[in-house]
Amino acid sequence: MPAIKVGVREFREQIARFLESDTPVAVTRRGETLGVYVPTPRKSVKSAEMTELRAAADRLAAALSDVDEEEIVAEFKQMRRGRKAAAR
């Protein structure tokens, strides 16, 4: 696979894009190649790991199913008011 040639500044500004890519990148300064970034093959998420993650997400959703968001916000605000009053 041929490498993409980019300048140092472009490499630095777009490093996240290059890190996600599978294409090697030749980093140049004034037309001279300084180095080559060669991405390593990523490990694919195994289906067993994905199944475990989905099961954990389902358990979390079930645990939070009866939580009232507005009640939590009101309780949080009340606690903050109590701390501010105690600090005075």
N, C-alpha and C positions, 0 to 999 in steps of 0.2 A: 504494500500500500504506500503510495507516494506521500511525502510529508508536505504539509502546508507551510509556506514561508511567511513569517510575520515579524515585524519589528519588535524591539524590546517593549516599547510603550504600548503597542497594541496587545502584546501578550499579557502585560501587566494589567491593562484595563479590562481585558476579556478573559481573564484566567479561569473564571468559573465555567465559561462555555467550553474552553479547551479541556478542562478537567473532566467534563461530562462526555466529551467526544471520544471516539475510538481511533481517531486519525492522529498520527504523529505530527508534531509541530516543530519546525526548524525556526529557532529564534535568531534573528539577525540584527546587527548594528551596522549601519552604513553599508549594507549589502554583503557583509561578511557574517557567515554563520558562527554564532557563539556557542550554541548548543542545541540539542534536540530533545524535546520532551516526548517520550514514548509511553503511552498509557498501558498499564498492565490490564490483563483481562479481569473483569469484575466477576465476583462470585454471584451466581444467580441465587435468588431467594428460593430455598427448597420448599416444595409444596407442604412438607410437614411443618416447617417454621411458619408458613403463611396460615396454615390451619390453626396453629397455636395462637397466632396473633389475632385471627378472627374470633376465636373462642374467648380470648381475653377481652377483646372489644365488646363482645356480646355480654360477658359478665359485668363489665363496667357499665354498659347501657342499662342492664337490668338493675344494678345497684343504684343508679341515678334516676331511675324511672319515676320515683315518687318524690323527687326533690323539686321544690318550688323555687324557681330562680328569684322571683321577687321577694320571697320570704328571706332568702339568704342575703340579698342586697340590703334589705331593711335591717336585718340582724347585724350585718357588717357596719352599717352607718351608725347604729345604736352603740356598738362597741367602740367605734372611733370617737363618738361624742363623749362617752364615758371616760376614755383615756385622756382626751383633751381637758375635760373638766378636772380630772384628778391631777393633771400636770400643773394646773394653775394654782 
